[in-house]
Amino acid sequence: MLMWIIVSSLAAFLVAWVNGANNAANAIGTAVGSKALTLRRALILTAIFDFLGAILFGKFVSKTLLKGIVDIHVYSNPYIVMYGMFCALIATGIWVIVATWFRIPMSISQAIVGGVMGLGLGTLGPQVIDWSRVSIILFSWYTLPFFSGLIAVGIYTLMNKYMNKMSTSRLPLMSTILFSTFIFTSVFLLSVKTLKASDVVFAIEYSILVVIILSIPYYIVFKYKMPREVEEASKFTYRVLLVMAAATMAFSHGANDVANSAGPLTGVLIIASEHRIPSTVSIPLEVLALCASGIAIGVLMWGYRVVETLGEKITTLTVQTAFIAQFSASIAVLIVTRLGLPVSTTVAIVGAVAGVGFARGVRNVNIKLLIKIITVWTAAVPVVALMSAVFLRILLYVTPPIY
């Protein structure tokens, strides 16, 4: 069993590493593309906040093994499930590495769904897969980018009409309102998704308290630092908001996504030590530290590859449009989450970036690149499922589990 713990730990670290490498762009792609931050500073910022989010909030995540996609309780032998989780991690890691190499924004959640399906396909067949759950997930992935894009178009239109003509005396208040909205959105999502605040009233009260604590000093410091010339003050406003948004999204990413690698690894550890299949897992600190480190190292080592695609290739971004894209993606994720649908920050931010491009005209959007990205997203589930199933069949043949 020690060998399985070691190889599964390496597989989980691989998924965490490539998660950081690819998804770093979700937080900083717009900031780097708009020149609000240099690439080096942006990567360091993301690595720090991703790690902090994973360590501080990841421990509160109770991860449902295999996302309810496969009914794991039909397996009498727990080691088959352990093999399946290992193969899901390996197949996911390979697919996202390939996507990152080709600079395609790719959600780990998208790939891991296929990896999990591989357990069913590689053993008892498609009948153990919850196809209604898979359909809901796929529906969410294809509607979320359009939704976030529409929000981006609406916010772009409003800000162009009102905020760009705002006097310097009103900018601090407007900036604080936007900052408060972004913080509220992020804290509310963390409350619901990681603290398991099923009471929405509690989540709202908690989020408002955090907003009050942070917004008052933000307003004071912003007003003191803001340039007096109108155009420079407007640019300063968006730049500050964009950096804040990048840090917040990196923190949220670490908190929410660390479980994609830490959850299956914890499942392997429980099966190896207790010889049973757990329905949910509470992630221990040492597993959290391993996967959080993997995310941070992935950001620093390879995070630059997808940043260019998200920040420059889909459409040309200014500091203003970059913040609008980041803000719109956050709002879209909040709404879709409250509707009870599974979400991906990656598809939300891609849709929002495309949205601000379309708001300025179709010619400002790289349609061919969007088609390429959507094609890779579409192929992810079946290809990763097939890889995972094949790896599992080989593993079961070479090393039959004994129970």
C-alpha positions as CSV (number, residue, x, y, z in Angstrom):
1,M,0.0,0.0,0.0
2,L,2.9,2.4,0.6
3,M,3.7,2.3,-3.1
4,W,0.1,3.4,-3.9
5,I,0.3,6.2,-1.5
6,I,3.5,7.4,-3.0
7,V,2.4,7.2,-6.7
8,S,-1.0,8.7,-5.9
9,S,0.7,11.6,-4.1
10,L,2.8,12.2,-7.1
11,A,-0.3,12.0,-9.4
12,A,-2.2,14.5,-7.1
13,F,0.8,16.8,-7.1
14,L,0.9,16.7,-10.9
15,V,-2.7,17.6,-11.2
16,A,-2.2,20.5,-8.7
17,W,0.9,21.7,-10.5
18,V,-0.8,21.8,-13.9
19,N,-3.9,23.3,-12.3
20,G,-1.8,26.2,-11.2
21,A,0.0,26.4,-14.5
22,N,-3.1,26.6,-16.6
23,N,-5.6,28.4,-14.3
24,A,-3.2,31.2,-13.2
25,A,-4.5,32.9,-16.3
26,N,-8.0,33.1,-14.7
27,A,-6.7,35.5,-12.1
28,I,-3.9,37.5,-13.9
29,G,-4.5,37.0,-17.7
30,T,-6.5,40.2,-17.9
31,A,-4.2,42.2,-15.6
32,V,-1.1,41.2,-17.6
33,G,-2.8,41.7,-21.0
34,S,-3.8,45.2,-20.1
35,K,-0.3,46.0,-18.7
36,A,-1.7,46.7,-15.2
37,L,0.8,44.2,-13.9
38,T,4.1,42.8,-15.2
39,L,4.1,39.0,-15.8
40,R,6.6,38.4,-13.1
41,R,4.8,40.4,-10.4
42,A,1.5,38.9,-11.5
43,L,2.8,35.3,-11.2
44,I,4.2,35.9,-7.8
45,L,0.9,37.6,-6.6
46,T,-1.1,34.6,-7.9
47,A,1.2,32.0,-6.4
48,I,1.0,33.7,-3.0
49,F,-2.8,34.1,-2.9
50,D,-3.5,30.7,-4.5
51,F,-1.4,29.1,-1.8
52,L,-3.1,31.1,1.0
53,G,-6.6,30.3,-0.3
54,A,-5.8,26.6,-0.5
55,I,-4.2,26.5,3.0
56,L,-6.7,28.7,4.8
57,F,-9.9,27.6,3.2
58,G,-9.2,24.3,1.5
59,K,-9.4,22.5,4.9
60,F,-13.1,23.4,5.2
61,V,-13.9,21.6,1.9
62,S,-15.7,18.3,2.4
63,K,-15.1,16.7,-1.0
64,T,-17.7,14.4,-2.4
65,L,-15.7,11.6,-4.0
66,L,-16.1,11.3,-7.8
67,K,-18.6,14.2,-7.8
68,G,-21.6,11.9,-7.7
69,I,-20.9,11.0,-11.4
70,V,-20.2,7.3,-10.6
71,D,-22.1,5.3,-8.0
72,I,-19.0,4.1,-6.1
73,H,-21.0,2.0,-3.7
74,V,-21.7,-0.6,-6.3
75,Y,-18.1,-1.7,-6.0
76,S,-17.5,-4.3,-3.3
77,N,-13.8,-4.0,-3.7
78,P,-12.6,-0.6,-2.5
79,Y,-9.3,-1.0,-4.3
80,I,-11.0,-0.8,-7.7
81,V,-12.2,2.7,-6.7
82,M,-8.7,3.5,-5.5
83,Y,-7.3,2.4,-8.9
84,G,-10.0,4.5,-10.6
85,M,-9.1,7.7,-8.7
86,F,-5.5,7.2,-9.5
87,C,-6.2,6.8,-13.2
88,A,-8.6,9.8,-13.2
89,L,-5.7,11.9,-11.8
90,I,-3.2,10.7,-14.3
91,A,-5.6,11.1,-17.3
92,T,-6.6,14.6,-16.1
93,G,-3.0,15.7,-15.6
94,I,-2.0,14.5,-19.1
95,W,-4.9,16.3,-20.8
96,V,-4.4,19.6,-19.0
97,I,-0.6,19.5,-19.7
98,V,-1.4,19.1,-23.4
99,A,-3.9,22.0,-23.2
100,T,-1.4,24.2,-21.4
101,W,1.3,23.4,-23.9
102,F,-1.0,24.6,-26.7
103,R,-1.9,27.6,-24.5
104,I,-5.6,26.7,-24.2
105,P,-7.4,27.8,-21.0
106,M,-8.7,24.5,-19.5
107,S,-10.6,23.9,-16.3
108,I,-9.4,21.0,-14.1
109,S,-13.0,20.3,-13.3
110,Q,-13.8,19.8,-17.0
111,A,-11.0,17.2,-17.3
112,I,-11.6,15.4,-13.9
113,V,-15.2,14.8,-14.9
114,G,-14.0,12.7,-17.8
115,G,-11.4,11.0,-15.6
116,V,-14.1,10.0,-13.1
117,M,-16.3,8.6,-15.9
118,G,-13.4,6.4,-16.8
119,L,-13.9,4.4,-13.6
120,G,-17.4,3.4,-14.7
121,L,-16.5,2.8,-18.4
122,G,-13.4,0.8,-17.5
123,T,-15.2,-1.6,-15.1
124,L,-18.9,-2.1,-15.0
125,G,-19.9,0.0,-18.0
126,P,-21.8,3.2,-18.7
127,Q,-24.8,2.1,-16.6
128,V,-23.0,3.1,-13.3
129,I,-22.6,6.7,-14.6
130,D,-25.2,9.3,-13.5
131,W,-25.8,10.7,-17.0
132,S,-28.3,13.2,-15.7
133,R,-25.6,14.7,-13.5
134,V,-23.2,14.7,-16.5
135,S,-25.8,16.5,-18.6
136,I,-26.3,19.2,-16.0
137,I,-22.5,19.8,-15.8
138,L,-22.2,20.0,-19.6
139,F,-25.1,22.3,-19.8
140,S,-23.5,24.6,-17.3
141,W,-20.2,24.7,-19.1
142,Y,-21.8,25.7,-22.4
143,T,-24.2,28.3,-21.0
144,L,-21.8,30.0,-18.5
145,P,-19.5,31.6,-21.0
146,F,-22.4,33.1,-23.0
147,F,-23.9,34.3,-19.7
148,S,-20.7,36.0,-18.5
149,G,-20.2,37.4,-22.0
150,L,-23.6,39.1,-21.9
151,I,-23.0,40.5,-18.5
152,A,-19.6,41.9,-19.8
153,V,-21.4,43.6,-22.7
154,G,-23.9,45.2,-20.3
155,I,-21.4,46.4,-17.8
156,Y,-19.1,47.7,-20.6
157,T,-22.0,49.7,-22.0
158,L,-22.9,51.2,-18.6
159,M,-19.4,52.1,-17.6
160,N,-18.7,53.7,-21.0
161,K,-21.8,55.8,-20.6
162,Y,-21.4,56.9,-17.0
163,M,-18.1,56.1,-15.2
164,N,-15.8,57.4,-17.9
165,K,-17.4,60.9,-17.5
166,M,-17.4,60.8,-13.8
167,S,-15.6,63.6,-11.9
168,T,-12.6,62.9,-9.6
169,S,-14.7,63.8,-6.6
170,R,-17.1,60.8,-7.3
171,L,-14.5,58.3,-8.4
172,P,-13.4,57.2,-4.8
173,L,-17.0,56.3,-3.9
174,M,-17.7,54.5,-7.2
175,S,-14.4,52.6,-6.9
176,T,-15.3,51.6,-3.4
177,I,-18.7,50.4,-4.5
178,L,-17.2,48.2,-7.2
179,F,-14.5,47.0,-4.8
180,S,-17.2,46.1,-2.3
181,T,-19.3,44.3,-4.9
182,F,-16.3,42.2,-5.9
183,I,-15.4,41.4,-2.3
184,F,-19.0,40.5,-1.4
185,T,-19.2,38.2,-4.4
186,S,-16.0,36.4,-3.6
187,V,-16.6,36.1,0.2
188,F,-20.2,34.9,-0.4
189,L,-19.0,32.2,-2.8
190,L,-16.3,31.1,-0.4
191,S,-18.8,31.0,2.5
192,V,-21.2,28.8,0.5
193,K,-18.7,26.6,-1.2
194,T,-16.0,26.1,1.4
195,L,-17.5,26.9,4.8
196,K,-20.7,25.1,3.8
197,A,-22.9,28.0,4.9
198,S,-26.2,26.4,3.9
199,D,-28.0,29.3,5.6
200,V,-27.9,32.0,2.9
201,V,-28.8,34.7,5.4
202,F,-25.7,33.8,7.4
203,A,-23.5,33.9,4.3
204,I,-24.9,37.3,3.3
205,E,-24.3,38.7,6.8
206,Y,-20.8,37.3,7.0
207,S,-20.0,38.8,3.5
208,I,-21.4,42.2,4.4
209,L,-19.3,42.3,7.6
210,V,-16.1,41.5,5.6
211,V,-17.1,44.2,3.0
212,I,-17.5,46.8,5.8
213,I,-14.2,45.9,7.4
214,L,-12.3,46.2,4.1
215,S,-14.1,48.9,2.3
216,I,-13.6,51.7,4.8
217,P,-9.8,51.6,4.7
218,Y,-9.9,51.0,1.0
219,Y,-11.9,54.3,0.5
220,I,-9.5,56.3,2.7
221,V,-6.3,55.0,1.1
222,F,-7.8,55.2,-2.5
223,K,-8.9,58.8,-2.0
224,Y,-5.4,59.8,-0.7
225,K,-3.5,58.0,-3.5
226,M,-5.8,58.9,-6.5
227,P,-4.3,61.3,-9.0
228,R,-6.2,64.7,-9.4
229,E,-6.3,64.7,-13.2
230,V,-9.5,63.1,-14.5
231,E,-8.0,60.7,-17.1
232,E,-5.2,59.6,-14.9
233,A,-7.6,59.1,-12.0
234,S,-9.8,56.9,-14.1
235,K,-6.9,54.7,-15.2
236,F,-5.7,54.5,-11.6
237,T,-9.2,53.4,-10.5
238,Y,-9.3,50.5,-12.9
239,R,-5.7,49.5,-12.3
240,V,-6.2,49.3,-8.5
241,L,-9.5,47.4,-8.9
242,L,-8.0,45.0,-11.4
243,V,-5.1,44.1,-9.1
244,M,-7.5,43.6,-6.2
245,A,-9.7,41.4,-8.5
246,A,-6.6,39.3,-9.5
247,A,-5.6,38.7,-5.9
248,T,-9.2,37.8,-4.9
249,M,-9.7,35.4,-7.8
250,A,-6.4,33.7,-7.1
251,F,-7.3,33.3,-3.4
252,S,-10.7,31.9,-4.4
253,H,-9.1,29.5,-7.0
254,G,-6.8,28.1,-4.4
255,A,-9.6,27.6,-1.9
256,N,-12.0,25.9,-4.3
257,D,-9.7,24.0,-6.7
258,V,-7.2,22.4,-4.3
259,A,-9.8,19.7,-3.6
260,N,-9.7,18.5,-7.3
261,S,-6.3,16.9,-6.5
262,A,-6.4,16.7,-2.7
263,G,-9.9,15.0,-2.6
264,P,-9.0,11.9,-4.7
265,L,-5.6,11.6,-2.9
266,T,-7.4,11.7,0.5
267,G,-9.7,9.0,-0.9
268,V,-6.7,6.8,-1.8
269,L,-5.2,7.3,1.7
270,I,-8.4,6.3,3.4
271,I,-8.9,3.2,1.2
272,A,-5.3,2.2,1.7
273,S,-5.4,2.6,5.5
274,E,-9.0,1.8,6.4
275,H,-9.9,-0.6,3.5
276,R,-13.3,1.1,2.9
277,I,-14.8,3.5,0.4
278,P,-15.7,6.9,1.9
279,S,-18.5,8.9,0.4
280,T,-16.9,12.2,1.4
281,V,-13.5,13.1,2.6
282,S,-12.2,15.8,5.0
283,I,-8.8,16.7,3.6
284,P,-5.9,16.5,6.2
285,L,-3.4,19.4,6.4
286,E,-0.5,17.5,5.0
287,V,-2.4,16.6,1.8
288,L,-3.6,20.2,1.6
289,A,0.0,21.5,2.0
290,L,1.2,19.1,-0.8
291,C,-1.5,20.2,-3.3
292,A,-1.3,23.9,-2.3
293,S,2.4,23.8,-3.0
294,G,1.8,22.1,-6.3
295,I,-0.6,24.8,-7.4
296,A,1.8,27.6,-6.3
297,I,4.8,26.0,-8.0
298,G,2.8,25.4,-11.2
299,V,1.8,29.1,-11.3
300,L,5.5,30.1,-11.0
301,M,7.0,27.6,-13.4
302,W,4.5,27.4,-16.2
303,G,1.8,29.9,-15.5
304,Y,2.9,32.3,-18.3
305,R,1.8,30.0,-21.1
306,V,-2.0,30.5,-20.9
307,V,-1.8,34.1,-19.7
308,E,-1.0,35.4,-23.1
309,T,-4.0,33.6,-24.7
310,L,-6.5,35.0,-22.1
311,G,-4.9,38.5,-21.8
312,E,-4.0,39.3,-25.4
313,K,-5.0,36.7,-28.0
314,I,-8.8,36.6,-27.6
315,T,-9.2,40.4,-27.8
316,T,-7.0,43.4,-27.0
317,L,-7.6,44.6,-23.4
318,T,-7.3,47.9,-21.8
319,V,-7.2,48.3,-18.0
320,Q,-10.9,49.2,-18.1
321,T,-12.0,46.3,-20.2
322,A,-9.8,43.9,-18.3
323,F,-11.5,44.8,-15.0
324,I,-14.9,44.6,-16.6
325,A,-14.1,41.1,-17.8
326,Q,-12.9,40.0,-14.4
327,F,-15.8,41.6,-12.6
328,S,-18.4,40.1,-15.1
329,A,-16.9,36.6,-14.7
330,S,-17.2,36.9,-10.9
331,I,-20.8,38.1,-11.1
332,A,-21.7,35.3,-13.5
333,V,-20.1,32.6,-11.3
334,L,-22.0,34.0,-8.3
335,I,-25.4,33.8,-10.0
336,V,-24.9,30.4,-11.6
337,T,-23.6,29.0,-8.2
338,R,-26.7,30.2,-6.4
339,L,-28.9,28.5,-9.1
340,G,-27.3,25.3,-8.0
341,L,-25.4,24.6,-11.2
342,P,-21.7,23.5,-11.3
343,V,-19.4,26.3,-12.4
344,S,-15.9,26.8,-13.9
345,T,-14.1,30.1,-13.5
346,T,-12.2,29.3,-16.6
347,V,-15.2,29.2,-18.9
348,A,-16.6,32.2,-17.2
349,I,-13.5,34.4,-17.7
350,V,-13.1,33.3,-21.3
351,G,-16.7,34.2,-22.0
352,A,-16.3,37.6,-20.2
353,V,-13.1,38.5,-22.1
354,A,-14.8,37.6,-25.4
355,G,-17.8,39.6,-24.3
356,V,-15.9,42.9,-23.8
357,G,-14.4,42.2,-27.3
358,F,-17.8,41.8,-28.9
359,A,-19.0,44.9,-27.1
360,R,-16.5,46.8,-29.2
361,G,-17.4,45.0,-32.4
362,V,-17.0,41.4,-33.8
363,R,-13.8,42.4,-35.6
364,N,-12.1,42.9,-32.2
365,V,-12.5,39.2,-31.3
366,N,-10.3,36.3,-32.5
367,I,-13.2,34.0,-33.5
368,K,-10.8,31.2,-34.7
369,L,-9.2,31.0,-31.3
370,L,-12.5,30.9,-29.6
371,I,-13.6,28.0,-31.8
372,K,-10.3,26.2,-31.0
373,I,-10.8,26.7,-27.2
374,I,-14.4,25.4,-27.4
375,T,-13.3,22.4,-29.4
376,V,-10.7,21.5,-26.8
377,W,-13.4,21.9,-24.0
378,T,-15.8,19.6,-26.0
379,A,-13.1,16.9,-26.5
380,A,-12.0,17.0,-22.9
381,V,-14.7,14.8,-21.3
382,P,-14.8,11.9,-23.9
383,V,-11.0,11.9,-24.4
384,V,-10.1,12.0,-20.7
385,A,-12.8,9.4,-20.0
386,L,-11.3,7.0,-22.6
387,M,-7.8,7.6,-21.4
388,S,-8.8,6.9,-17.8
389,A,-10.8,3.8,-18.7
390,V,-7.8,2.4,-20.8
391,F,-5.3,3.1,-18.0
392,L,-7.7,1.4,-15.5
393,R,-8.1,-1.7,-17.6
394,I,-4.4,-2.0,-18.0
395,L,-3.9,-1.5,-14.3
396,L,-6.5,-4.1,-13.4
397,Y,-4.9,-6.6,-15.8
398,V,-1.3,-6.0,-14.6
399,T,-2.1,-5.7,-10.9
400,P,-5.4,-7.3,-10.0
401,P,-6.7,-5.8,-6.7
402,I,-6.8,-8.2,-3.8
403,Y,-9.5,-7.7,-1.1
